[in-house]
Each structure stands twice: as C-alpha cells, then as structure tokens.
Amino acid sequence: MSAWAYFESATPQYTLGWATIGGVRDGRWKYTAEPLPPELYDVQVDPGETQDHAAQEPERVRKLQAA
C-alpha cells in the first residue's frame, strides 16, 4: 500500500447538523468510514465522488479500514 492520509471534518456537524466525516486517502482512492455506510471513491477517475466502489472493491475497503 502507498502512503495514506487520515482525514476528519466536524464542520458539517457544526454548520449543518450533519454527521462528522472521516476516512482515509490512499493515492487515487478515498475511503469514507464515517458516516455509515462506508464509501470508496476513485477520485482520479471520479473527482466528483459520484460512483461508490465499496461493493465492488471489498478487499481494498478492508485494507483501508485497517489503515
């Protein structure tokens, strides 16, 4: 696995009343663990994060959950 980065933002919670957002970036992949359900995006191909790949990439999801 390449270098990864953890991200978290409470801004949606405080400004909009939504859930806190948190997850991991690993190169082209962005895994969002919070809020549920987990989501996985290929931000290189889909920068607008419109196509969730979590169901098609279960092994990648497991690796990023463990990061």
N, C-alpha and C positions, 0 to 999 in steps of 0.2 A: 504494500500500500504506500502511496506517496504521502508527503506531509499533509496533515489535515489541520483544520482550524475549527474550534468550537465557537458558536455564536448564540447570543441570547438577547432578547429585547423585551422590556416590560412596557415600552411606550404604548403598544396597542391596549394594554390593560388599563393604564392610567388615563389615556386620552379618549379612548373609545369604549371602554368597558369590555373589551375582548380579552381573550386569553393571552398569556405571555407566550412568546415564540422562542424556541430553542432548538438547536441541532448541530450538525457537523458539515463542513465543506471539505471535500477531498478532490482536488483537481476540478474536473468538469462536473462532478456530482454534488448535489446539495440534498442532504438528508434532514428533514424537519421532524424531530421527535415530539415536540410539543407545539400546539395542542394535538391531541389524538384525533384521528388516526395518523400514524406516521406517513410521511410523503417522501418521495425520491424524485428529483428532477435532474435532467442532463442540461445544465444551464448553458453549455456551449452550443447545443443544438436548439434549445428551447429557453432563451433568456427570459421570456415572459412567464415561465413556470406554469404552462397550461396542460402538460402531459405528465401525469404522475406514473412513474415506473416501478413503484414499490411492489406491486403484484407480480410484475414480470422479472424483477431482479431480487428475489428473496435472499440470495447469498450475499449480495452487495449490502442489502439492508442489515443483515446480521453482522457483517464486518463493521459497518458504521455505527451500529448500536453499541458495539463493544469498544469503540474508539474513545 
